[in-house]
Amino acid sequence: MPILYDEQRRCFHLSNDRISYIIRLAAGKYPLHLYWGRRVRAVSDDLLSRLCSYTDADFSLNETPLDSLPQECPVFGCADLCEGMLHILHADGTHALDLQYVSHQITQGKKPLRGLPSARGEHAETLTLTLLDRVSGIEVELLYTLWPDIDILARSARIVNGGASPAVLERALSACVDFEQADFSLLTLSGAWARERQIVTRPLVPGDQGTSTVRGASSAQTSPFMALLSPGTTETAGEVYAFSLCYSGSFTASVHVDQHAMARAQIGIQPFNFSWTLMPGDSFQTPEAYLCFSADGLGGMSRQFHALTHRYITTGRYARSARPLLINNWEATYFDFDEDQLLALARCAKEAGIDLFVLDDGWFGHRDADNSSLGDWYDDVRKLPHGLAGLSEKIHAMGMKFGLWVEPEMVSPDSDLYRAHPDWCIHAGGRPRTEARHQLVLDMSREDVRDYVVTQICAAFRRARVDYVKWDMNRNITMYGSARLPAQRQQELGHRYILGVYDVMRRITAQFPDVLFESCASGGGRFDFGMMCFMPQAWCSDNTDAHTRCRIQYATSLVFPPSTMGAHVSAVPNHQTGRVTPLEARAAVAMGGTYGYELDLLKLPDDELRQIASLNRRVKALQPLLLYGAFYRLKSPFEGNETAWMSVSEDRREAVVTHVFAQAQPNVRPSLLRLAGLDPSLDYREEKTGRVYGGDELMQHGIRIEKPWNDYRAQQFHLTTVSSSAPSVPSGRE
Ligand code: DGJ
């Protein structure tokens, strides 16, 4: 799988069987972006000469307006007039940079990024382009990694201060692509708590657009992702250029459309409220960005991101295996529980076939509400007279696994920890500290704070003999300020915080390699590749209402596979919306993620408990396919009254299709749902009806969806192949 360098034409061609990415060194100095898209076999003279007027030998920075050229690493201040990837304040107060090619390296695999999570580089190849600003000594390494089996390019940059004076990074993005056209639509994900990741699409217009956050977390309000859609792009067709960042803090993803209708797309750490001082010899590594090209519409893009997640992002015992079915006590008890209640719930869950009991918030300090005890990670013996150890032992004795909630990054003002170390939280000088959910954020940039957190949290996990952990984070950062950082480094805090979180996660997860970790941030407030590198699943949203969850999961699936999305069946009326939906619908939607329950089973009638037991058997039987199959979205809840999706096994011999109606409509005919991803030459039998269909028929004609007699009706079809010959009768047969 080659990254080729053509010395004569000074051109790098990164390609696999499906995509190409081409860079040319203009006048041997400036890396220009020539092409990204469907694979081209070779770089023709024509392609090269597209930029010929500027790539001849007398190319000179003084005469050439670089901003009219597509560049790989544009910087403002010399011949470029738009915001670029880097902005660096030199010791003399100026910002100019003239980054010129010095050398390159093509290597097998890919090195881990210092301090940051990143994708693994098995089978991959990496190009490192080194550029230098000769006046300041600033050196920039542009890193490009391509895998043979996914249509994604990983990009990041390393900035080294090779000069003799300090320099301050004011903007250090991970990737930039200059497109020579701007006739795209921009798709981003925006939302809020309990309404995370809603799809928003709009045409590009001249000027700036995009999405970003300054909250200190990738956030519920937006996502570190954007996609540029060529005209006419749909779920199944059209060219898509997508960008996603492996980072959990404040970010920007932006597009600038310039005077010539060229579009500059960039992604990286949010420059607002960021700076980083580089002393001579220091270096700074930017987070990794994933650039995905799909010629098969949004569906094709998603399957590439899903493959990236499963093959090169998630690690550990659970990365590709079945996940335990869990029950979480949060919505069953909130803070008001004791050991007997928990054991009764666990017993009932065990009888229904649930594998894992998760104790949520409220087990430590004296936490009877959300206003105390974060940081005091010792057992509340009023609620748990035998401590976590006693409870866990009893749960394990039932034959269940035991899981625990923690919120390691936080401290309550009413806690022993805060009373002992009031300066350990993020705060700005002598101002009153802004609380959110009555809590403060621990200063994870400090090593002493991180050491405390690791020690306390690991001790709790050992006491509890945990099999599963829910790692929560329930507020964003305000009043940026660290008692440890000097004034000129205070703007490093946002990034240092995230590096600190990653350090703590790395140290803790390494000590518990067999534990399943799930990240959470008031639901889906930190759903990003950075978190996925440590924890293979994330609580998708605090919203468990089957109807509105369809939108959240549908949009989340643009980037992340079902195996990453925590999804639970909860009680009705739903605690977030008050809506009443049938159990089948709640279960069908939860099967779109890592399945579990979040309700008091003891309050359910016997027939519902029997139904739950049968659902659990079904989930277990279908789980590998539901979590790891090739994922196809069939109907969008953003466009109508129906949501539908399906997962297809790798050999295309098995599939599960889920269809959910929202409101029932009077006097409608049964409809047809066209499937995708099947083998047209195979016959498939539907499990419940026993009917046999041709794969071609299911994809071209569809499967019949019964008309809904009630709101929120869910239907599921399990298809397995019966033979390899084409069907002779073109409709469902018994
Ligand atoms: C927010 C989470 O999203 C909930 O599931 C729950 O764990 C609460 N925090 C507990 O405080």
Residues whose N, C-alpha, C, O or C-beta is under 5 A from the ligand:
A	BS01	DGJ	W330 D360 D361 C520 S522 G523 D542
